[in-house]
Amino acid sequence: MKTLVIVTHPNMEGSTWNKAWVKALQDQTDYTIHELYKTYPDENIDVAKEQKLMESHDRIIFQYPFYWYSTPPLLKKWFDNVLLYGWAYGPEGKLAGKEIGVAISTYGTKESYSKSGSNRFTLEEMLRPVEALAHFISASYLPHFALNDTSNVTDERVAKSAQDYVQHLKTVKPGVLV
Ligand SMILES: Cc1cc2nc3c(=O)[nH]c(=O)nc-3n(C[C@H](O)[C@H](O)[C@H](O)COP(=O)(O)O)c2cc1C
């Protein structure tokens, strides 16, 4: 299983969690790490190159910090530019059968992402657009990986989240989603 991890963070220099996750994956052999803001500082996406990259991997993980309950803007642009009719979907859809997942960091606590919490909805609910996208292109959607409460930074928490992320990617399978 070849896994492509598409990392989209507008400020990787200032990142704690996403930076630690990238570092942990770099120590593994099975992952292609592709940082969009690093590759495209001018945000000019090479669509053909991105499509080739997707075609040569079985699993694609979108890793990003949660931004206004959504993705950082370059990832939205990437979806819009790369996932084209006739390639991503339609009769000749090239992504059918691939696996798609999300790894996300959120300032909000786990409790805040619940019906009675300050963010009102669960992360499963808020990630429905990516789940729907996967469904639309006939890919399987994987249970997501999340680290909540990002302002609670300790060396132990950061190290554990990186370990948990690596473990998640080793074991996650398309599942029954609620
Ligand atoms: C523009 C912006 C929007 C954000 N929106 C959310 C949000 O909707 N929900 C949330 O829990 N955190 C939100 N955050 C907090 C980030 O998700 C958090 O800072 C990030 O996950 C930390 O990860 P890092 O250490 O890799 O940068 C936002 C941060 C910024 C800068």
The ligand as a Gaussian input file, in Angstrom:
#p B3LYP/6-31G(d) Opt

LIG

0 1
 C       -7.398000      31.089000      10.536000
 C       -7.536000      30.044000      11.596000
 C       -8.728000      29.379000      11.742000
 C       -8.869000      28.380000      12.705000
 N      -10.066000      27.735000      12.826000
 C      -10.216000      26.735000      13.738000
 C      -11.442000      26.023000      13.846000
 O      -12.419000      26.255000      13.119000
 N      -11.546000      25.067000      14.805000
 C      -10.497000      24.751000      15.637000
 O      -10.668000      23.868000      16.477000
 N       -9.299000      25.392000      15.523000
 C       -9.143000      26.369000      14.601000
 N       -7.951000      27.030000      14.476000
 C       -6.796000      26.587000      15.297000
 C       -5.864000      25.663000      14.476000
 O       -6.556000      24.533000      14.013000
 C       -4.676000      25.246000      15.351000
 O       -3.945000      26.420000      15.623000
 C       -3.797000      24.227000      14.632000
 O       -4.494000      23.014000      14.463000
 C       -2.528000      23.974000      15.434000
 O       -1.719000      23.046000      14.736000
 P       -0.186000      23.356000      14.415000
 O        0.569000      23.357000      15.720000
 O        0.284000      22.301000      13.491000
 O       -0.151000      24.736000      13.769000
 C       -7.778000      28.038000      13.539000
 C       -6.561000      28.737000      13.386000
 C       -6.438000      29.712000      12.435000
 C       -5.109000      30.440000      12.281000

